[in-house]
Amino acid sequence: MNSRWLRAVTALALGGGLALAGPALPAVGDHSHPSVVADIEVGDEATLIARGAGVIVPVEVTCEAGATGFVNVQITQARGRHVANGFGFTEVACEGTTQTVEVLVTAQDGAFKRGAALVEAHLAVCPEDFFSPCQSDRDVEEISLSGAHP
C-alpha cells in the first residue's frame, strides 16, 4: 500500500509539472518566422509645390528585398492661428537597400507655406510569403518646407 501511495504521488507530481511546463513549450507545428527589416527616416527638407497645395517629402526607406513597404506621411504646420494639415501615401517595392522615396502630401486644411513643419512618417513592411508578420517603424521630425519642385 505504501508503494502504491508513492507511485500515485509521483505520477501526480510529474503530471502536474508537465501541465505547468506545457504552455512554455512550443506547439506542434509552430515555426519561428524571421522578422522583416523596416526602417524609415524623414529628410531634413521638403519641397512646396502648387503654391503650397502639396509638399514633396523625401523619405529614406530600408526594407528586405522582395517585401512590400507602405509609407504614410502626415504634415502639420502652424499658420498664425490656423493649422495646415496634409497626408500622403505610397507603396515601395523593397530592394534590400536604403531607397529615397518622394511622398506627395496634399494639403487638407489650407495651403502650406515656407518654414518649419512637423512630419510624421510610418512604414509598414510585409514579406512576400504573407505568413510572416509585417514589421513597422515610425519617424517624427521637424523639417523645413521650401522652394518649388524642379
C-alpha positions in Angstrom: 0.0 0.0 0.0 2.9 2.3 0.8 4.4 1.7 -2.7 1.0 2.4 -4.4 0.7 5.7 -2.5 4.3 6.7 -3.5 3.6 5.9 -7.2 0.3 7.9 -7.1 2.0 10.9 -5.6 4.9 10.6 -8.0 2.5 10.4 -11.0 0.6 13.4 -9.8 3.8 15.4 -9.3 5.1 14.5 -12.7 1.8 15.2 -14.4 1.4 18.5 -12.6 4.9 19.5 -13.6 4.3 18.7 -17.3 1.0 20.5 -17.2 2.7 23.7 -15.8 5.5 23.4 -18.3 3.2 22.7 -21.3 2.3 26.4 -22.0 6.1 27.2 -22.1 6.8 24.6 -24.7 6.2 25.3 -28.4 3.1 23.9 -30.0 3.4 21.1 -32.5 3.8 22.6 -36.0 4.8 26.1 -34.6 7.6 27.7 -36.6 9.5 30.8 -35.9 9.4 33.2 -38.9 12.3 35.5 -39.4 11.4 39.2 -38.9 11.4 41.6 -41.8 13.6 44.7 -41.8 11.7 48.0 -41.5 13.4 51.4 -41.2 12.2 54.9 -42.1 13.8 58.3 -41.8 12.4 61.7 -42.9 14.7 64.0 -44.8 15.6 67.5 -43.4 13.8 69.5 -46.0 10.7 69.1 -48.2 9.6 71.0 -51.3 6.4 73.0 -51.6 4.5 72.6 -54.9 1.4 74.2 -56.5 1.6 77.3 -54.2 1.5 75.2 -51.0 -1.3 72.8 -52.1 1.2 70.0 -51.8 4.6 69.1 -50.5 7.1 66.6 -51.8 8.7 64.8 -48.8 11.8 62.8 -49.2 11.8 59.7 -47.0 14.6 57.1 -46.7 13.2 53.6 -46.5 15.1 50.4 -45.8 13.4 47.0 -46.2 14.2 43.5 -47.2 14.3 42.6 -50.9 11.1 41.0 -52.1 8.9 42.6 -49.3 6.4 45.4 -49.9 6.6 48.6 -48.0 3.7 51.0 -47.3 4.7 54.6 -46.4 2.3 57.1 -44.8 3.3 60.7 -44.3 1.5 63.4 -42.4 2.5 67.1 -42.2 1.2 69.6 -39.6 2.2 73.3 -39.9 1.2 76.3 -37.8 0.0 79.2 -39.8 -0.8 82.0 -37.4 -3.9 81.0 -35.6 -4.6 78.2 -38.2 -3.0 74.9 -38.7 -2.4 73.3 -42.1 -2.5 69.5 -42.3 -1.8 67.1 -45.1 -1.5 63.4 -45.8 0.3 61.3 -48.4 0.8 57.6 -49.1 2.9 55.5 -51.4 3.9 51.8 -51.9 7.5 50.7 -52.1 9.0 47.7 -53.8 11.7 46.8 -51.3 15.2 46.2 -52.8 17.1 45.2 -49.7 19.0 48.6 -49.6 18.1 52.1 -48.4 16.0 53.9 -51.0 14.9 57.5 -51.1 11.2 57.7 -51.9 9.4 61.0 -52.6 5.9 61.1 -51.0 3.4 63.6 -52.2 1.5 65.1 -49.3 -1.6 67.1 -50.3 -2.9 70.0 -48.1 -6.3 69.4 -46.4 -6.9 72.5 -44.2 -5.3 75.3 -46.1 -2.1 75.7 -48.0 1.4 75.1 -46.6 4.0 77.9 -46.5 7.7 78.1 -46.3 9.1 77.4 -42.9 9.1 74.8 -40.2 6.6 71.9 -40.1 6.1 68.7 -38.2 6.3 65.5 -40.2 5.3 62.0 -39.0 6.2 59.1 -41.3 5.1 55.5 -40.8 6.5 52.4 -42.7 4.8 49.0 -42.7 6.8 46.2 -44.4 5.1 42.9 -45.3 7.0 39.9 -46.5 6.1 38.3 -49.8 5.1 35.0 -48.1 2.1 36.5 -46.4 2.6 34.2 -43.4 5.2 36.1 -41.6 4.1 39.2 -39.6 4.5 42.7 -41.0 7.0 45.0 -39.3 6.8 48.7 -38.9 8.8 51.8 -38.0 8.0 55.5 -37.4 9.9 58.7 -37.5 8.8 62.2 -36.3 10.8 65.2 -37.3 10.6 69.0 -37.6 11.6 69.8 -41.1 11.9 72.9 -43.3 9.4 73.5 -46.2 11.0 75.4 -49.0 11.1 76.4 -52.7 9.4 75.0 -55.8 9.9 71.4 -57.0 12.2 71.4 -60.1 
